[in-house]
């Protein structure tokens, strides 16, 4: 299971870098960083809910 998470993390990190290079060429660097951060946060919370560990947040 951990190997799957490692591959998923590598995939999303690679996609983030690719999208940063080709998708937002003429955008201010601060705005581009904010957009990438929001996308990463969305996928991170998605993983929390898929794995089912949202019940342990209060711990």
PyMOL Python script that loads the backbone (N, CA, C, O; Angstrom):
from pymol import cmd

cmd.read_pdbstr("""\
ATOM      1  N   UNK A   1       0.814  -1.187   0.000  1.00  0.00           N
ATOM      2  CA  UNK A   1       0.000   0.000   0.000  1.00  0.00           C
ATOM      3  C   UNK A   1       0.866   1.263   0.000  1.00  0.00           C
ATOM      4  O   UNK A   1       0.543   2.248  -0.663  1.00  0.00           O
ATOM      5  N   UNK A   2       1.959   1.219   0.745  1.00  0.00           N
ATOM      6  CA  UNK A   2       2.838   2.384   0.781  1.00  0.00           C
ATOM      7  C   UNK A   2       3.498   2.642  -0.571  1.00  0.00           C
ATOM      8  O   UNK A   2       3.749   3.789  -0.941  1.00  0.00           O
ATOM      9  N   UNK A   3       3.772   1.580  -1.291  1.00  0.00           N
ATOM     10  CA  UNK A   3       4.366   1.748  -2.619  1.00  0.00           C
ATOM     11  C   UNK A   3       3.386   2.457  -3.545  1.00  0.00           C
ATOM     12  O   UNK A   3       3.784   3.294  -4.355  1.00  0.00           O
ATOM     13  N   UNK A   4       2.109   2.122  -3.422  1.00  0.00           N
ATOM     14  CA  UNK A   4       1.079   2.794  -4.215  1.00  0.00           C
ATOM     15  C   UNK A   4       1.046   4.286  -3.893  1.00  0.00           C
ATOM     16  O   UNK A   4       0.951   5.114  -4.799  1.00  0.00           O
ATOM     17  N   UNK A   5       1.124   4.630  -2.619  1.00  0.00           N
ATOM     18  CA  UNK A   5       1.137   6.035  -2.226  1.00  0.00           C
ATOM     19  C   UNK A   5       2.389   6.738  -2.745  1.00  0.00           C
ATOM     20  O   UNK A   5       2.326   7.894  -3.165  1.00  0.00           O
ATOM     21  N   UNK A   6       3.510   6.053  -2.716  1.00  0.00           N
ATOM     22  CA  UNK A   6       4.753   6.643  -3.215  1.00  0.00           C
ATOM     23  C   UNK A   6       4.660   6.922  -4.712  1.00  0.00           C
ATOM     24  O   UNK A   6       5.067   7.987  -5.177  1.00  0.00           O
ATOM     25  N   UNK A   7       4.128   5.971  -5.457  1.00  0.00           N
ATOM     26  CA  UNK A   7       3.952   6.194  -6.896  1.00  0.00           C
ATOM     27  C   UNK A   7       2.949   7.313  -7.162  1.00  0.00           C
ATOM     28  O   UNK A   7       3.147   8.120  -8.070  1.00  0.00           O
ATOM     29  N   UNK A   8       1.885   7.364  -6.384  1.00  0.00           N
ATOM     30  CA  UNK A   8       0.904   8.444  -6.535  1.00  0.00           C
ATOM     31  C   UNK A   8       1.518   9.800  -6.251  1.00  0.00           C
ATOM     32  O   UNK A   8       1.265  10.764  -6.973  1.00  0.00           O
ATOM     33  N   UNK A   9       2.327   9.882  -5.198  1.00  0.00           N
ATOM     34  CA  UNK A   9       2.985  11.140  -4.866  1.00  0.00           C
ATOM     35  C   UNK A   9       3.944  11.567  -5.973  1.00  0.00           C
ATOM     36  O   UNK A   9       4.000  12.742  -6.337  1.00  0.00           O
ATOM     37  N   UNK A  10       4.693  10.611  -6.502  1.00  0.00           N
ATOM     38  CA  UNK A  10       5.623  10.925  -7.594  1.00  0.00           C
ATOM     39  C   UNK A  10       4.865  11.375  -8.835  1.00  0.00           C
ATOM     40  O   UNK A  10       5.286  12.308  -9.519  1.00  0.00           O
ATOM     41  N   UNK A  11       3.755  10.717  -9.126  1.00  0.00           N
ATOM     42  CA  UNK A  11       2.953  11.083 -10.293  1.00  0.00           C
ATOM     43  C   UNK A  11       2.418  12.499 -10.160  1.00  0.00           C
ATOM     44  O   UNK A  11       2.537  13.297 -11.090  1.00  0.00           O
ATOM     45  N   UNK A  12       1.831  12.820  -9.012  1.00  0.00           N
ATOM     46  CA  UNK A  12       1.259  14.149  -8.840  1.00  0.00           C
ATOM     47  C   UNK A  12       2.341  15.227  -8.779  1.00  0.00           C
ATOM     48  O   UNK A  12       2.118  16.345  -9.243  1.00  0.00           O
ATOM     49  N   UNK A  13       3.494  14.914  -8.222  1.00  0.00           N
ATOM     50  CA  UNK A  13       4.593  15.878  -8.221  1.00  0.00           C
ATOM     51  C   UNK A  13       5.062  16.147  -9.650  1.00  0.00           C
ATOM     52  O   UNK A  13       5.344  17.288 -10.013  1.00  0.00           O
ATOM     53  N   UNK A  14       5.141  15.102 -10.445  1.00  0.00           N
ATOM     54  CA  UNK A  14       5.526  15.273 -11.843  1.00  0.00           C
ATOM     55  C   UNK A  14       4.506  16.068 -12.629  1.00  0.00           C
ATOM     56  O   UNK A  14       4.861  16.942 -13.420  1.00  0.00           O
ATOM     57  N   UNK A  15       3.220  15.759 -12.406  1.00  0.00           N
ATOM     58  CA  UNK A  15       2.163  16.506 -13.086  1.00  0.00           C
ATOM     59  C   UNK A  15       2.169  17.974 -12.685  1.00  0.00           C
ATOM     60  O   UNK A  15       1.929  18.850 -13.517  1.00  0.00           O
ATOM     61  N   UNK A  16       2.440  18.241 -11.429  1.00  0.00           N
ATOM     62  CA  UNK A  16       2.500  19.618 -10.974  1.00  0.00           C
ATOM     63  C   UNK A  16       3.606  20.374 -11.691  1.00  0.00           C
ATOM     64  O   UNK A  16       3.411  21.512 -12.119  1.00  0.00           O
ATOM     65  N   UNK A  17       4.758  19.749 -11.822  1.00  0.00           N
ATOM     66  CA  UNK A  17       5.878  20.406 -12.507  1.00  0.00           C
ATOM     67  C   UNK A  17       5.566  20.627 -13.985  1.00  0.00           C
ATOM     68  O   UNK A  17       5.873  21.685 -14.536  1.00  0.00           O
ATOM     69  N   UNK A  18       4.962  19.638 -14.620  1.00  0.00           N
ATOM     70  CA  UNK A  18       4.628  19.766 -16.046  1.00  0.00           C
ATOM     71  C   UNK A  18       3.601  20.855 -16.263  1.00  0.00           C
ATOM     72  O   UNK A  18       3.754  21.689 -17.155  1.00  0.00           O
ATOM     73  N   UNK A  19       2.545  20.853 -15.445  1.00  0.00           N
ATOM     74  CA  UNK A  19       1.514  21.879 -15.582  1.00  0.00           C
ATOM     75  C   UNK A  19       2.068  23.272 -15.285  1.00  0.00           C
ATOM     76  O   UNK A  19       1.629  24.261 -15.871  1.00  0.00           O
ATOM     77  N   UNK A  20       3.023  23.338 -14.383  1.00  0.00           N
ATOM     78  CA  UNK A  20       3.633  24.632 -14.078  1.00  0.00           C
ATOM     79  C   UNK A  20       4.393  25.170 -15.278  1.00  0.00           C
ATOM     80  O   UNK A  20       4.405  26.378 -15.513  1.00  0.00           O
ATOM     81  N   UNK A  21       5.027  24.289 -16.036  1.00  0.00           N
ATOM     82  CA  UNK A  21       5.830  24.732 -17.175  1.00  0.00           C
ATOM     83  C   UNK A  21       4.971  25.107 -18.381  1.00  0.00           C
ATOM     84  O   UNK A  21       5.226  26.118 -19.035  1.00  0.00           O
ATOM     85  N   UNK A  22       3.955  24.296 -18.674  1.00  0.00           N
ATOM     86  CA  UNK A  22       3.221  24.526 -19.918  1.00  0.00           C
ATOM     87  C   UNK A  22       1.910  25.279 -19.731  1.00  0.00           C
ATOM     88  O   UNK A  22       1.424  25.915 -20.667  1.00  0.00           O
ATOM     89  N   UNK A  23       1.342  25.217 -18.557  1.00  0.00           N
ATOM     90  CA  UNK A  23       0.005  25.770 -18.383  1.00  0.00           C
ATOM     91  C   UNK A  23      -0.062  27.221 -17.987  1.00  0.00           C
ATOM     92  O   UNK A  23      -1.062  27.887 -18.256  1.00  0.00           O
ATOM     93  N   UNK A  24       0.969  27.726 -17.358  1.00  0.00           N
ATOM     94  CA  UNK A  24       0.892  29.079 -16.824  1.00  0.00           C
ATOM     95  C   UNK A  24       2.160  29.867 -17.160  1.00  0.00           C
ATOM     96  O   UNK A  24       2.864  30.347 -16.272  1.00  0.00           O
ATOM     97  N   UNK A  25       2.430  29.987 -18.437  1.00  0.00           N
ATOM     98  CA  UNK A  25       3.655  30.648 -18.881  1.00  0.00           C
ATOM     99  C   UNK A  25       3.623  32.151 -18.636  1.00  0.00           C
ATOM    100  O   UNK A  25       4.637  32.728 -18.243  1.00  0.00           O
ATOM    101  N   UNK A  26       2.488  32.790 -18.860  1.00  0.00           N
ATOM    102  CA  UNK A  26       2.414  34.247 -18.788  1.00  0.00           C
ATOM    103  C   UNK A  26       1.743  34.741 -17.514  1.00  0.00           C
ATOM    104  O   UNK A  26       1.188  35.839 -17.490  1.00  0.00           O
ATOM    105  N   UNK A  27       1.791  33.938 -16.456  1.00  0.00           N
ATOM    106  CA  UNK A  27       1.152  34.294 -15.197  1.00  0.00           C
ATOM    107  C   UNK A  27       2.234  34.666 -14.194  1.00  0.00           C
ATOM    108  O   UNK A  27       3.333  34.111 -14.210  1.00  0.00           O
ATOM    109  N   UNK A  28       1.905  35.618 -13.319  1.00  0.00           N
ATOM    110  CA  UNK A  28       2.832  36.019 -12.261  1.00  0.00           C
ATOM    111  C   UNK A  28       3.233  34.804 -11.432  1.00  0.00           C
ATOM    112  O   UNK A  28       2.411  33.923 -11.182  1.00  0.00           O
ATOM    113  N   UNK A  29       4.483  34.755 -11.008  1.00  0.00           N
ATOM    114  CA  UNK A  29       4.981  33.578 -10.303  1.00  0.00           C
ATOM    115  C   UNK A  29       4.275  33.356  -8.966  1.00  0.00           C
ATOM    116  O   UNK A  29       4.105  32.209  -8.553  1.00  0.00           O
ATOM    117  N   UNK A  30       3.864  34.414  -8.286  1.00  0.00           N
ATOM    118  CA  UNK A  30       3.141  34.250  -7.025  1.00  0.00           C
ATOM    119  C   UNK A  30       1.764  33.634  -7.241  1.00  0.00           C
ATOM    120  O   UNK A  30       1.329  32.787  -6.460  1.00  0.00           O
ATOM    121  N   UNK A  31       1.086  34.052  -8.288  1.00  0.00           N
ATOM    122  CA  UNK A  31      -0.225  33.484  -8.611  1.00  0.00           C
ATOM    123  C   UNK A  31      -0.068  32.026  -9.015  1.00  0.00           C
ATOM    124  O   UNK A  31      -0.880  31.186  -8.628  1.00  0.00           O
ATOM    125  N   UNK A  32       0.951  31.721  -9.775  1.00  0.00           N
ATOM    126  CA  UNK A  32       1.190  30.339 -10.197  1.00  0.00           C
ATOM    127  C   UNK A  32       1.463  29.446  -8.995  1.00  0.00           C
ATOM    128  O   UNK A  32       0.974  28.318  -8.933  1.00  0.00           O
ATOM    129  N   UNK A  33       2.240  29.944  -8.045  1.00  0.00           N
ATOM    130  CA  UNK A  33       2.518  29.168  -6.835  1.00  0.00           C
ATOM    131  C   UNK A  33       1.242  28.947  -6.038  1.00  0.00           C
ATOM    132  O   UNK A  33       1.027  27.855  -5.513  1.00  0.00           O
ATOM    133  N   UNK A  34       0.404  29.947  -5.939  1.00  0.00           N
ATOM    134  CA  UNK A  34      -0.859  29.809  -5.216  1.00  0.00           C
ATOM    135  C   UNK A  34      -1.768  28.786  -5.877  1.00  0.00           C
ATOM    136  O   UNK A  34      -2.400  27.985  -5.188  1.00  0.00           O
ATOM    137  N   UNK A  35      -1.843  28.800  -7.195  1.00  0.00           N
ATOM    138  CA  UNK A  35      -2.681  27.839  -7.923  1.00  0.00           C
ATOM    139  C   UNK A  35      -2.181  26.416  -7.707  1.00  0.00           C
ATOM    140  O   UNK A  35      -2.972  25.511  -7.440  1.00  0.00           O
ATOM    141  N   UNK A  36      -0.875  26.218  -7.820  1.00  0.00           N
ATOM    142  CA  UNK A  36      -0.320  24.886  -7.601  1.00  0.00           C
ATOM    143  C   UNK A  36      -0.550  24.411  -6.176  1.00  0.00           C
ATOM    144  O   UNK A  36      -0.835  23.235  -5.951  1.00  0.00           O
ATOM    145  N   UNK A  37      -0.430  25.310  -5.220  1.00  0.00           N
ATOM    146  CA  UNK A  37      -0.649  24.944  -3.824  1.00  0.00           C
ATOM    147  C   UNK A  37      -2.093  24.539  -3.581  1.00  0.00           C
ATOM    148  O   UNK A  37      -2.349  23.581  -2.851  1.00  0.00           O
ATOM    149  N   UNK A  38      -3.029  25.244  -4.173  1.00  0.00           N
ATOM    150  CA  UNK A  38      -4.450  24.897  -4.024  1.00  0.00           C
ATOM    151  C   UNK A  38      -4.729  23.520  -4.620  1.00  0.00           C
ATOM    152  O   UNK A  38      -5.457  22.725  -4.027  1.00  0.00           O
ATOM    153  N   UNK A  39      -4.162  23.237  -5.774  1.00  0.00           N
ATOM    154  CA  UNK A  39      -4.363  21.926  -6.404  1.00  0.00           C
ATOM    155  C   UNK A  39      -3.782  20.818  -5.534  1.00  0.00           C
ATOM    156  O   UNK A  39      -4.400  19.765  -5.373  1.00  0.00           O
ATOM    157  N   UNK A  40      -2.607  21.049  -4.977  1.00  0.00           N
ATOM    158  CA  UNK A  40      -1.988  20.050  -4.111  1.00  0.00           C
ATOM    159  C   UNK A  40      -2.825  19.831  -2.859  1.00  0.00           C
ATOM    160  O   UNK A  40      -2.980  18.695  -2.412  1.00  0.00           O
ATOM    161  N   UNK A  41      -3.363  20.899  -2.289  1.00  0.00           N
ATOM    162  CA  UNK A  41      -4.216  20.761  -1.103  1.00  0.00           C
ATOM    163  C   UNK A  41      -5.486  19.970  -1.412  1.00  0.00           C
ATOM    164  O   UNK A  41      -5.918  19.149  -0.604  1.00  0.00           O
ATOM    165  N   UNK A  42      -6.078  20.213  -2.570  1.00  0.00           N
ATOM    166  CA  UNK A  42      -7.284  19.471  -2.951  1.00  0.00           C
ATOM    167  C   UNK A  42      -6.986  17.983  -3.051  1.00  0.00           C
ATOM    168  O   UNK A  42      -7.738  17.160  -2.528  1.00  0.00           O
ATOM    169  N   UNK A  43      -5.902  17.637  -3.715  1.00  0.00           N
ATOM    170  CA  UNK A  43      -5.557  16.228  -3.850  1.00  0.00           C
ATOM    171  C   UNK A  43      -5.155  15.608  -2.516  1.00  0.00           C
ATOM    172  O   UNK A  43      -5.419  14.431  -2.274  1.00  0.00           O
ATOM    173  N   UNK A  44      -4.520  16.396  -1.651  1.00  0.00           N
ATOM    174  CA  UNK A  44      -4.160  15.880  -0.327  1.00  0.00           C
ATOM    175  C   UNK A  44      -5.402  15.547   0.486  1.00  0.00           C
ATOM    176  O   UNK A  44      -5.471  14.479   1.095  1.00  0.00           O
ATOM    177  N   UNK A  45      -6.389  16.447   0.506  1.00  0.00           N
ATOM    178  CA  UNK A  45      -7.629  16.170   1.234  1.00  0.00           C
ATOM    179  C   UNK A  45      -8.390  15.022   0.591  1.00  0.00           C
ATOM    180  O   UNK A  45      -9.036  14.242   1.291  1.00  0.00           O
ATOM    181  N   UNK A  46      -8.325  14.908  -0.722  1.00  0.00           N
ATOM    182  CA  UNK A  46      -8.965  13.786  -1.398  1.00  0.00           C
ATOM    183  C   UNK A  46      -8.367  12.471  -0.929  1.00  0.00           C
ATOM    184  O   UNK A  46      -9.092  11.502  -0.703  1.00  0.00           O
ATOM    185  N   UNK A  47      -7.043  12.430  -0.783  1.00  0.00           N
ATOM    186  CA  UNK A  47      -6.395  11.219  -0.288  1.00  0.00           C
ATOM    187  C   UNK A  47      -6.797  10.914   1.150  1.00  0.00           C
ATOM    188  O   UNK A  47      -6.962   9.749   1.515  1.00  0.00           O
ATOM    189  N   UNK A  48      -6.955  11.950   1.968  1.00  0.00           N
ATOM    190  CA  UNK A  48      -7.386  11.742   3.355  1.00  0.00           C
ATOM    191  C   UNK A  48      -8.753  11.067   3.379  1.00  0.00           C
ATOM    192  O   UNK A  48      -8.975  10.139   4.158  1.00  0.00           O
ATOM    193  N   UNK A  49      -9.661  11.523   2.539  1.00  0.00           N
ATOM    194  CA  UNK A  49     -11.005  10.945   2.521  1.00  0.00           C
ATOM    195  C   UNK A  49     -11.037   9.567   1.863  1.00  0.00           C
ATOM    196  O   UNK A  49     -11.813   8.708   2.279  1.00  0.00           O
ATOM    197  N   UNK A  50     -10.214   9.344   0.853  1.00  0.00           N
ATOM    198  CA  UNK A  50     -10.175   8.027   0.205  1.00  0.00           C
ATOM    199  C   UNK A  50      -9.644   6.978   1.173  1.00  0.00           C
ATOM    200  O   UNK A  50     -10.185   5.875   1.257  1.00  0.00           O
ATOM    201  N   UNK A  51      -8.595   7.319   1.897  1.00  0.00           N
ATOM    202  CA  UNK A  51      -7.996   6.379   2.837  1.00  0.00           C
ATOM    203  C   UNK A  51      -8.899   6.187   4.058  1.00  0.00           C
ATOM    204  O   UNK A  51      -8.863   5.139   4.704  1.00  0.00           O
ATOM    205  N   UNK A  52      -9.694   7.183   4.364  1.00  0.00           N
ATOM    206  CA  UNK A  52     -10.594   7.089   5.496  1.00  0.00           C
ATOM    207  C   UNK A  52      -9.980   7.538   6.802  1.00  0.00           C
ATOM    208  O   UNK A  52     -10.454   7.159   7.872  1.00  0.00           O
ATOM    209  N   UNK A  53      -8.932   8.339   6.732  1.00  0.00           N
ATOM    210  CA  UNK A  53      -8.271   8.769   7.962  1.00  0.00           C
ATOM    211  C   UNK A  53      -8.785  10.094   8.475  1.00  0.00           C
ATOM    212  O   UNK A  53      -8.178  10.686   9.367  1.00  0.00           O
ATOM    213  N   UNK A  54      -9.900  10.578   7.925  1.00  0.00           N
ATOM    214  CA  UNK A  54     -10.445  11.854   8.395  1.00  0.00           C
ATOM    215  C   UNK A  54     -10.998  11.747   9.809  1.00  0.00           C
ATOM    216  O   UNK A  54     -11.174  12.767  10.476  1.00  0.00           O
ATOM    217  N   UNK A  55     -11.273  10.546  10.277  1.00  0.00           N
ATOM    218  CA  UNK A  55     -11.743  10.367  11.643  1.00  0.00           C
ATOM    219  C   UNK A  55     -10.643  10.584  12.673  1.00  0.00           C
ATOM    220  O   UNK A  55     -10.930  10.823  13.846  1.00  0.00           O
ATOM    221  N   UNK A  56      -9.392  10.502  12.245  1.00  0.00           N
ATOM    222  CA  UNK A  56      -8.276  10.642  13.179  1.00  0.00           C
ATOM    223  C   UNK A  56      -7.721  12.056  13.222  1.00  0.00           C
ATOM    224  O   UNK A  56      -6.699  12.281  13.869  1.00  0.00           O
ATOM    225  N   UNK A  57      -8.341  12.997  12.573  1.00  0.00           N
ATOM    226  CA  UNK A  57      -7.842  14.380  12.555  1.00  0.00           C
ATOM    227  C   UNK A  57      -7.847  14.971  13.955  1.00  0.00           C
ATOM    228  O   UNK A  57      -6.911  15.676  14.329  1.00  0.00           O
ATOM    229  N   UNK A  58      -8.876  14.697  14.726  1.00  0.00           N
ATOM    230  CA  UNK A  58      -8.956  15.287  16.069  1.00  0.00           C
ATOM    231  C   UNK A  58      -7.929  14.689  17.029  1.00  0.00           C
ATOM    232  O   UNK A  58      -7.636  15.282  18.067  1.00  0.00           O
ATOM    233  N   UNK A  59      -7.382  13.525  16.694  1.00  0.00           N
ATOM    234  CA  UNK A  59      -6.362  12.908  17.549  1.00  0.00           C
ATOM    235  C   UNK A  59      -5.069  13.655  17.401  1.00  0.00           C
ATOM    236  O   UNK A  59      -4.075  13.300  18.036  1.00  0.00           O
TER     237      UNK A  59
END
""", "prot")
cmd.dss("prot")
cmd.show_as("cartoon", "prot")
cmd.util.cbc("prot")
cmd.orient("prot")
